[in-house]
Amino acid sequence: MPSLMLKRASANVLENGVVVGRIFVTPAAPQHRQWMWASGHNGEIRRAAYGYEATREAAMAAFAKSWRRE
């Protein structure tokens, strides 16, 4: 299974060097869940999803769980 990588200083999530999503803090999110994650940035519409989490680590885990669903 290919690994997902979140580059430090970047909000982009990469899979095999291709941007497949983003994880970032957004002031528009619920106050206790300001880390937003979104997938599907490479045109994988069937895998597109998003959500909000309390921490960066939780956002990374939620992204990975969503992305790995087939």
trRosetta pair geometry for C-beta under 8 A, 3 or more apart (Angstrom, degrees):
i j d omega theta_ij theta_ji phi_ij phi_ji
1 68 7.2 24 -166 -128 137 112
2 15 5.3 82 123 -171 131 96
2 16 5.4 -49 -151 -44 143 98
3 15 7.6 -175 90 -129 36 70
4 13 5.7 -4 -175 -179 107 107
4 14 7.2 149 -161 76 56 44
4 15 5.6 -34 -103 -83 67 88
4 20 7.4 -94 -125 58 100 131
4 60 8.0 168 108 -166 126 87
4 63 7.2 -176 159 117 160 110
4 64 5.6 -154 34 -102 147 92
4 67 6.5 95 -76 78 142 157
5 13 7.1 153 76 -160 40 59
5 14 4.9 -23 64 62 95 95
5 15 7.6 159 18 -81 77 39
6 10 7.7 -172 177 83 63 84
6 12 7.6 165 -142 92 58 43
6 13 5.4 -31 -90 -102 74 75
6 14 7.9 166 -86 17 26 74
6 23 5.9 -32 -124 38 132 130
6 60 6.0 -88 -21 -110 144 114
7 10 4.0 12 88 50 109 123
7 12 5.9 10 31 68 111 89
7 14 6.6 49 -30 -5 103 118
11 22 4.5 32 134 -161 103 96
11 23 5.9 -158 -166 65 75 46
11 24 3.9 -8 -130 -66 134 110
12 19 4.8 -64 -159 -122 120 106
12 21 7.5 137 -159 86 52 41
12 22 5.9 -39 -99 -100 43 74
12 41 8.0 -112 -136 79 86 160
13 19 7.1 99 67 -154 49 61
13 20 5.7 -65 99 65 94 82
13 21 4.2 -5 46 68 122 89
13 22 6.4 -149 1 -76 88 20
13 23 6.1 74 -50 -11 109 99
13 37 7.8 42 -30 -151 141 98
13 39 7.4 -48 64 -102 139 80
13 63 6.2 -154 -84 159 166 150
13 67 8.0 -135 131 -62 145 155
14 17 5.9 2 -179 -120 125 14
14 18 6.3 136 -154 61 77 31
14 19 5.9 -47 -96 -89 70 45
14 20 6.8 115 -137 10 22 88
15 18 5.8 -33 67 61 70 87
15 20 4.7 18 9 -13 110 141
15 42 7.9 -89 46 -16 108 154
15 67 7.7 -174 -61 173 140 142
18 42 5.5 57 148 -108 116 140
19 22 7.9 16 -173 -62 108 78
19 41 5.3 -57 131 105 97 127
19 42 6.3 164 88 -67 60 92
20 39 6.1 -1 144 -150 86 85
20 40 7.5 44 180 -36 68 12
20 41 5.9 143 -178 50 19 89
20 42 4.9 -37 -105 -9 64 120
20 44 6.8 6 -147 21 96 131
20 47 8.0 -26 -176 108 110 134
20 67 6.8 77 132 -133 133 133
21 37 6.6 31 158 -179 129 82
21 38 5.6 -175 -156 95 92 51
21 39 3.9 -41 -86 -104 130 57
21 40 6.8 61 -88 17 88 45
21 41 5.3 166 -84 4 33 111
21 63 6.0 173 108 -155 155 124
21 67 7.0 -111 -15 -80 144 126
22 36 7.8 16 106 105 93 91
22 37 7.2 -177 93 -146 50 48
22 38 5.4 4 52 53 87 94
22 41 6.6 84 -21 -46 89 147
23 35 6.6 10 -176 -180 90 99
23 36 7.2 -178 -146 91 47 49
23 37 4.7 -7 -102 -103 84 84
23 56 6.8 99 148 -150 126 78
23 59 4.9 133 -148 130 116 126
23 60 6.2 5 -104 -76 169 67
23 63 6.1 -83 -72 -41 115 150
24 35 7.4 176 95 -149 19 62
24 36 6.0 -18 66 59 69 89
25 29 7.8 -112 -168 22 53 133
25 34 5.1 23 -151 138 84 106
25 35 5.9 -42 -91 -94 63 58
25 36 7.5 125 -127 13 15 81
26 29 4.8 102 78 -20 94 103
26 34 6.4 -168 55 -172 52 73
26 36 4.8 8 8 -4 124 129
27 34 7.3 4 -95 -142 32 113
29 33 5.7 -113 157 99 117 72
29 34 4.7 148 72 -124 127 45
29 35 7.5 -119 88 30 175 20
29 36 5.5 -157 -73 -57 133 101
29 52 4.8 157 -154 -129 121 133
30 33 4.6 31 71 44 103 98
30 34 7.5 -127 77 -66 50 54
30 52 6.0 120 30 123 96 157
31 34 6.8 -6 -158 -58 28 99
32 54 6.0 -26 157 -107 73 97
33 52 3.9 89 136 137 115 107
33 53 5.7 -114 -155 168 93 3
33 54 5.3 -60 -102 -69 63 57
34 52 7.2 11 -78 -163 6 106
34 54 7.8 51 24 -137 66 36
35 52 6.7 134 74 -161 51 59
35 53 4.8 -38 75 68 109 82
35 54 6.9 4 21 90 108 11
35 55 6.3 -7 -1 119 148 12
35 56 5.5 -168 -118 -85 148 46
35 58 6.9 128 68 69 139 92
35 59 4.0 -113 135 -44 123 139
36 50 6.7 3 -176 -174 94 106
36 51 7.4 175 -148 92 58 34
36 52 5.4 -29 -96 -99 67 74
36 59 7.1 54 88 -132 9 133
37 50 6.4 179 93 -147 55 60
37 51 5.8 -4 55 57 93 77
37 52 7.9 176 17 -87 71 27
37 53 6.9 21 -6 4 110 112
37 59 4.4 160 -44 -174 115 94
37 60 7.5 174 -93 -72 140 29
37 62 5.8 157 43 86 147 106
37 63 4.2 -121 -180 -69 144 105
37 66 7.8 153 115 31 125 139
38 41 7.2 87 114 -48 95 101
38 48 7.8 1 -179 -162 80 78
38 49 7.4 -166 -145 95 49 43
38 50 4.0 -5 -104 -103 78 105
39 44 7.4 -43 151 79 96 114
39 47 5.8 -75 130 134 124 90
39 48 5.9 -168 95 -129 74 38
39 49 5.3 15 43 46 107 75
39 50 7.2 -167 18 -72 64 59
39 63 6.1 143 -57 -152 109 86
39 66 6.0 -175 6 108 143 119
39 67 5.3 -171 -121 -84 154 93
40 43 7.5 -149 179 53 68 4
40 44 5.3 -127 -126 75 61 74
40 45 6.0 68 -156 -106 121 33
40 47 5.7 174 -85 89 81 72
40 48 2.8 21 -66 -96 160 82
40 49 6.9 129 -25 7 114 48
44 47 4.1 -8 136 39 116 113
44 48 6.7 164 98 -47 68 72
45 48 5.2 -27 -150 -9 42 122
47 66 7.6 122 -176 143 79 83
47 67 6.2 54 178 -136 122 57
47 69 7.5 162 -128 69 84 85
49 66 4.5 -125 72 -178 146 139
49 67 8.0 -141 40 -65 115 56
51 59 7.6 -176 89 -129 91 74
51 62 5.4 -97 73 150 138 142
51 66 7.4 172 -1 -46 123 148
52 59 7.9 -37 -160 -99 29 102
53 58 3.8 -166 174 108 134 108
53 59 4.1 -164 43 -67 129 70
53 61 8.0 133 -123 52 165 89
53 62 5.5 -176 -58 1 133 140
54 58 5.7 43 49 37 74 153
55 58 4.5 97 56 7 83 101
55 59 6.9 -144 96 -5 45 85
56 59 5.6 -56 -151 36 33 113
56 60 6.4 35 151 -21 66 104
57 60 5.6 -51 -149 34 32 113
57 61 6.5 30 153 -17 64 105
58 61 5.7 -53 -147 38 33 111
58 62 6.2 32 154 -18 66 107
59 62 5.8 -54 -143 39 30 109
59 63 6.2 35 155 -22 64 106
60 63 5.7 -53 -147 35 29 113
60 64 6.4 27 156 -17 63 107
61 64 5.8 -55 -147 37 30 110
61 65 6.3 30 155 -19 65 107
62 65 5.8 -53 -145 37 30 112
62 66 6.3 27 157 -15 64 109
63 66 6.0 -64 -151 41 27 108
63 67 5.9 22 157 -19 67 114
64 67 5.8 -57 -138 39 28 109
64 68 6.1 19 165 -15 64 113
65 68 6.3 -64 -145 38 22 104
65 69 7.3 37 153 -37 58 95
66 69 6.1 -43 -163 6 35 113
